[in-house]
Amino acid sequence: MGPANQHSERADQRHAEEVATLLRAVLDSPAVTGPATRAATYRGDELPPPLRRYVAKVRGESYRVTDEDVSTLLNAGHSQDAVFEITVATALGAAMRRLEAGLSGLREAR
């Protein structure tokens, strides 16, 4: 096993507790949105139209999210806190998928 693979394996293990704490905080803590909604946005499950478009944009092209996108959700009845929670859960889900893909590639390279 090369040094890069050893380092990535240690990093994965070293931060497992912090990642688990972050996931619990975002997905399970009391919040304006329910745990089921946050879990659905985290996983990228099917959602109602305004949320579906917003979550897809956050997951795939977050740099393109505009005030108009947020206003659409606010106008649909979501509070600012709800939009924030949905955004964080969605971004965390996208980040975790990318992290897992990168770590999987490193594991396969061994």
C-alpha positions in Angstrom: 0.0 0.0 0.0 1.5 3.4 -1.0 1.7 6.4 1.2 -1.3 8.1 -0.4 -3.5 5.2 0.3 -2.3 4.8 3.9 -2.9 8.5 4.5 -6.4 8.4 3.1 -7.3 5.3 5.1 -6.1 6.9 8.3 -7.9 10.2 7.5 -11.2 8.3 6.9 -10.9 6.5 10.2 -9.5 9.5 12.1 -12.6 11.7 11.2 -15.3 9.0 11.4 -16.6 10.2 14.8 -16.7 13.9 13.7 -18.5 12.9 10.5 -21.1 10.9 12.5 -21.6 13.8 14.9 -22.1 16.2 11.9 -24.6 13.8 10.3 -26.6 13.5 13.5 -26.6 17.3 14.0 -27.9 18.0 10.5 -30.3 15.1 10.1 -31.6 14.3 13.6 -31.5 17.5 15.7 -34.7 19.4 16.4 -35.3 21.8 13.6 -38.0 23.6 11.6 -38.0 20.9 8.9 -38.7 17.4 10.0 -36.1 14.7 10.0 -37.8 12.9 7.1 -37.5 16.0 4.9 -33.9 16.6 5.8 -33.1 12.9 5.1 -34.9 13.0 1.8 -32.9 16.1 0.7 -29.7 14.6 2.0 -30.3 11.4 -0.1 -31.7 13.3 -3.1 -35.0 11.5 -2.9 -38.0 12.6 -5.0 -39.5 15.8 -3.6 -42.3 18.2 -4.5 -41.5 20.5 -7.5 -40.1 23.7 -5.9 -37.9 21.6 -3.6 -36.9 19.2 -6.3 -35.5 21.9 -8.5 -33.7 23.7 -5.7 -32.2 20.5 -4.3 -31.0 19.3 -7.7 -29.3 22.7 -8.2 -27.6 22.6 -4.8 -26.4 19.0 -5.3 -25.1 19.5 -8.9 -24.4 23.2 -9.4 -24.5 25.0 -6.1 -22.5 27.9 -7.5 -25.6 28.7 -9.7 -28.0 29.1 -6.8 -29.5 32.6 -6.9 -31.7 34.8 -4.7 -34.5 33.9 -7.1 -34.2 30.2 -6.3 -34.4 31.0 -2.6 -37.3 33.4 -3.2 -39.2 30.6 -5.0 -39.0 28.5 -1.9 -40.0 31.3 0.4 -42.9 32.2 -1.9 -44.0 28.5 -1.8 -44.3 28.8 2.0 -41.0 27.6 3.3 -39.4 29.7 6.0 -35.9 31.1 5.8 -34.9 28.6 8.5 -36.4 25.7 6.5 -34.5 26.8 3.3 -31.3 27.0 5.3 -31.8 23.5 6.8 -32.7 22.0 3.4 -29.6 23.7 1.9 -27.3 22.3 4.5 -28.8 18.8 4.4 -28.6 18.8 0.6 -25.0 20.1 0.5 -23.9 17.6 3.1 -25.4 14.7 1.2 -23.6 15.8 -2.0 -20.4 16.2 -0.1 -20.7 12.8 1.5 -21.4 11.1 -1.9 -18.3 12.8 -3.4 -16.1 11.8 -0.4 -17.3 8.2 -0.6 -16.6 8.1 -4.3 -13.1 9.4 -3.8 -12.4 7.0 -0.9 -13.8 4.1 -2.9 -11.5 5.0 -5.8 -8.5 5.0 -3.4 -9.5 1.6 -1.9 -9.9 0.1 -5.4 -6.4 1.4 -6.3 -4.8 -0.7 -3.6 
